[in-house]
Amino acid sequence: MYNHVEVLLVEDNIHDAEMTIRALKKVNLANNLVHVKDGEEALDFIYARGRFSARQPADLPKVILLDIKMPKVDGIEVLKQLKANETSRPIPVVIMTSSKEEQDIISSYQLE
């Protein structure tokens, strides 16, 4: 079920997630999309842990759409862990945020 995922959407706000999914469907990019609601779930998905332990860990998403401000583990920490791991480092990550904090944006660019 979770193999051959093309897009991993990491977004805690259900309205923002629905809007993103609708936009991706319009351009036929939502067929193989998985939506998780926080950074902890995102890391579990990527590294095939917890409820995603049956997923093939080598079958990584083609792109991650990542919110910065989330509960449990924020997007900056998720990005740090992705870029620190040799397996997940090559996955393109698109940062999505409504944050007006300049440090959030700077931190994201430094990790890419």
Secondary structure, DSSP 8 states (H G I E B T S, - for coil): --TT--EEEE-S-HHHHHHHHHHHHHTT--TTEEEESSHHHHHHHHTT-GGGTTS-TT---SEEEEESS-SSS-HHHHHHHHHHSTTTTTS-EEEE-----HHHHHHHHHH-
